[in-house]
């Protein structure tokens, strides 16, 4: 991120399930103003569990945090189902290339297909 190759980082886990978030690694850069931090908690309609998301962005890319938050909030709170278009958009917001996003989507499609075969 600091080299300017990735404008946004995003970390999401079910609260209480995973204790590792790279907050310590980002903290000095957030304190210095080189990176902006945002934390959101999303309560799921089904089950009531909470997903914690941390977003880190370069200061001129805070709009990416807002766009990623809008997608994640809609999906995690059950307003709508996630889609391939959401995955592609999140990849774009995170700064991945078209090729990297395409490879990820191919992997996701294969994974879904394999799960359906079980």
Secondary structure as GFF3:
##gff-version 3
##sequence-region A 1 118
A	DSSP	beta_strand	8	14	.	.	.	ID=ss1
A	DSSP	alpha_helix	23	32	.	.	.	ID=ss2
A	DSSP	beta_strand	35	43	.	.	.	ID=ss3
A	DSSP	beta_strand	50	58	.	.	.	ID=ss4
A	DSSP	three_ten_helix	59	61	.	.	.	ID=ss5
A	DSSP	alpha_helix	62	76	.	.	.	ID=ss6
A	DSSP	alpha_helix	84	94	.	.	.	ID=ss7
A	DSSP	alpha_helix	98	117	.	.	.	ID=ss8
###
